[in-house]
Amino acid sequence: MSSQPTERQFDNYRPKESTAKPVKARKSKAGILWVILILATAYLLEFEVRTSYYQSHFLHQYASKLTYKKRDYRSNAVIYPEYGPFDDRHGYSQLPKKIERLIERNYQITQQVVFSPMLMDYTEKGFFPPYHEKSQSGLLIRDCRAMTVFDFSYPKRVYQDQDTIPQQVMSTLLFIENREMLSPETNYNPVVDWPRFVLAAASQVAELVGVDMSKAGGSTLATQIEKFRHSNHGLTLSIKDKLLQIGSAIVRVYQQGENTVNARQRIVQDYLNTVPLSSAPGFGEVHGIGDGLWAWFKTDFAQANQLLLSRHTPQNGAQRGKVFREIVALMIAQRRPSYYLLQGHDDLESLVDSYLRLLGRDSLIETKLMVAALESSLTFNTTKLATTNQTNNKGINAVRIRTAGMLDLNLYDLDRYDLAINSTFHGDLQQKVSDYLRSLAQVNSAERIGLLGQRLLSAQQLDKVLYSFTLYESTDSANRVRIQTDSIDQPFDINEGSKLELGSTAKLRVLATYLDIIAELQQRFSAMTVADLRQVDVERKDHITRWVVDYLITTRDRNLTRMLDAALQREYSASPDERFFTGGGLHVFNNFNKKENSRVPTLYQALQESINLPFVRLMQDIVSYSSSYNSEGSVSQLLRNDKDPRREEYLKAFAKREGSSFVKRFYRKYRQLAPEQRLEVLFDGIAQQEQKLSAVYRYVKPYDGARELKAFLNARLPAKHFSDKEINALYNKYGEDKFNLADQGYIARVHPLELWVLRYLNEYPETGLTQVLDDAQPQLQEVYRWLFRTRYQNARDVRIQVMLEVEAFLSIHQRWVRMGYPFEYMVPSLGSALGSSGDRPAALAELMGIIQNDGYRFPTVRIDELQFAKDTPYEVTLANNKQMVTRVMHQEVARALKRALANVVQNGTARRLNGSLMDNQGQAIVMGGKTGTGDNRIATEIRDGRKVASTAINRTATFVFYLGDRHFGTLTAFVPGEKADDFSFTSALPLQVLKGMMPILSPMINQTEQCQAGL
């Protein structure tokens, strides 16, 4: 037994208290801190996810620095999108190319956006610039008063503001696509729905590692908008695409402030207005619920909204259910629009029923509306809808067509561009003149204006005549079109889209050419002494040069104005008894009035009364001058002496120089055209006779057979029917081995080198001019050598005369083109003096503009300014450059012509207009012009050069005019087709129409109805 310590044996024993401090058990503070941190983080995450409180501040600070400003100069600090359906449709992605095309066409940048450095950096990373994108835009055209005359807003049917969206529509959209969008939190980020985003990310990861898991979509309305507007083809093709969509959407939401309530409401509105819904037959691309209702169901958008905003009643219940079902269908169809809207109608119906029940279950729509929608069914409208962008305003159409051409667009795409155009038209006067012209088909209007009577119309003919009118104003640097309209209810434009025989208006071109030659010769010879002038060697047939030299010798007066007046006093016979060798054969011409046949009027008088034969003879003199004025190396000089030992040397030099110039001319004429277009141009310039057409066809199409020749002739000569025997005869007669190149040209009455160049370009389309000239050298010698190999002198002289006339008309054509003639060729015949080469009213007006502008050719302007992408980061404005003004006529020539044209109104064929236009003081405004009547016919029988039977193609009467010192234009009356045989109106008709129009035009002519400065 162990003994206890001694101290413990006593009763009063007390154990001693230890002086050492007790050791307490340790508790873990780190674990508590981690718990607190996790809870706090979770709370902050939940708070941030729910409210977006902190991110809204930092994102707004960043986004607010992504800015751009508009500057009054061209900018390099701008990045245009490369793709995206929204950017393609509005033209943003194509702007760099379109800007360059406009600059090439004489426009210059006057304003352009400049990106801030941060926006440049942001955009270079692939993000989409943040700005308030347009739900509705399109082509806008303003007139010269800045008044809107055309507005193609696309999409057509949109919710203009949030308050107009029915609650059922908004609730349904959010239920289907984005249920947290309208969170009550003011700073809420609507771009990322975190639960959906996490689930979608997990499904993507699972797919990568091979785990079977149902896919989930994480796109919100905001990212969907970014996708279908700006991603390539409107698709998400990679994770990078998705991140760019999310990043761009977040920045866009917070750019205007930390509070996102308005931004979220705009997202809902933008989605409803612009969601893509495939393409509907007859409508084209469909964007937005509004256009979708109309395009797919022909349901009126405004009526549908009115029904949904109304109370449900027995009377409107079925209709409410129908339109609501259609709206739900479109919202669902956006996932696979081409399938659901074009093919999978049954699948779409099933999905709509499911969603309607869910909407009703969650009390998002009224039970009655749900029942009515379930009882309804979708009725797709498959009928082709009328095109919505047609306009019969010819001035507007001219602007649209010209703009489309400059931008290389079709009208459908142009109308959807984010583009505003400032045009030169006066919208109010344009409409008044259009209404006036259409009223002329009514008997009451025609009687009041004086259109019924001899050389005018009968009451039964009124509605068969078409009218075209154009008025220009000459400004400091351009001829601005103020009115362009006609009475045709079709897009076709007589003024610019036609080739018409406008009769005696061609006399103005002939007279302008004549006076231009007089001015050239005056400059050439005016410095010579009388002795030198007596030594000038003038060819026998060159009457114009002979007259100029004699005038200078006789009068010793070098003043050009007086010389031109004297030139207009030269007399020419009006006798129709002469037969003229022209166009390869003998032709006879007649005057309109037989009483003129015995006269020998001056050119001034001949223009005044529009007498034909003096102008035919004047054209003959111009042809003679054009084939002989260049005495050095001229063919006519080579013909003087067949035995001249220098003839061979001259011939080679002439062939090389002249032939090369023709090769260059024909190369430039055809090089920009496609092969078939080249052939069309060539065949249009040839007399439509089977022999000539066959000869040319066999040369330019040497590998085609008789069947192709028959098809060609049937297309060119529909009034004739060719048997196989006739076709085989033509095919064999004009085979390539039957005639050389010169003979082919002679048969067709075209320059042989034109045939050679065209065939060469079609066979070797990529060849440059230098190579063409090298390869043409053997042909040049051959084409001209034949002139001296014909056995009989008379036959040779006939062929020489044809060749000289062809070359002369090529020279005349160049003069006419310089003065605005619109076509690539003219008929090499004296008949061109009376209109046989055709013309256009707009081209005649351009010639009148040259005369009005003292010999300067101003550009014709219909579009002063183009403003792309207004209020966007891509905004750019281009204005018409004012530098393209060229002198094409001597000032003295222009003024002489103007005086002669004034005489036509005062004393000649247009005298019924004299005094019809007054200024503000009651004084008559000076006006001038030229009349012309074209009776375009196909000759069906010709005897001794005279047309004895013919069929009408159309009839025209035209007046090209100037009014005062600033305005000019044309008015044309036109009857197309064989019915023209029933009409006998003359130019008295357009004169009377213009006289009745004067009260409408007077405010503009007298400057009381003005356009804005510079427009």
Secondary structure, DSSP 8 states (H G I E B T S, - for coil): -----GGGGSTT-------S--------HHHHHHHHHHHHHHHHHHHHHHH-HHHHHHHHHHHTT--EEEESS--SS----S--HHHHHHTSTTHHHHHHHHHHTTEEEEEEEEE-HHHHHHHHTT----S---SSB--EEE-TTS-EEEE--BSSS---SGGGS-HHHHHHHHHHH-TTTT-S-TT---S--HHHHHHHHHHHHHHHHT----------HHHHHHHHHHSGGG---SHHHHHHHHHHHHHHHHTT-S--HHHHHHHHHHHHHH-EEEEETTTEEEEHHHHHIIIII---HHHHHHHHHS---TTTHHHHHHHHHHHHHHHHHTTSHHHHHHT-HHHHHHHHHHHHHHHHHTTSS-HHHHHHHHH-------S----SS----HHHHHHHHHHHHHHT--HHHHHTSSEEEEES--HHHHHHHHHHHHHTTSHHHHHHHT-BSTTSB-GGGGGG-EEEEEEEEE-SS-EEEEEEEES-SSS--TTTS--B--GGGHHHHHHHHHHHHHHHHHHHHTTS-HHHHHT----TT-HHHHHHHHHHHHH----HHHHHHHHHT-B--------EEETTEEE----SSGGGTT---BHHHHHHHT-HHHHHHHHHHHHHHHTTS--TT-HHHHTS-TT-TTHHHHHHHHHHHHHHHHHHHHHHHHTTS-HHHHHHHHHHTS---HHHHHHHHHHH-TT--HHHHHHHHHHH-TT----HHHHHHHHHHT-TTTS-HHHHHHHHTS-HHHHHHHHHHHHSTT--HHHHHHHHHHHHHHHHHGGGT-SSHHHHHHHHHHHHHHHHHHHHHHHHHHTT--SS---SSGGGGGTTT-B-HHHHHHHHHHHHTTTEE--EESEEEEEESTTSTT-EEEEE-S---EE-S-HHHHHHHHHHHHHHHHHSTTGGGTT--B-TTS-B--EEEEEEEEEEEEEEEEETTEEEEEEEEEEEEEEEEEETTTEEEEEEEEEESGGGGG----THHHHHHHHHHHHHHHHHHTTSS---TT-
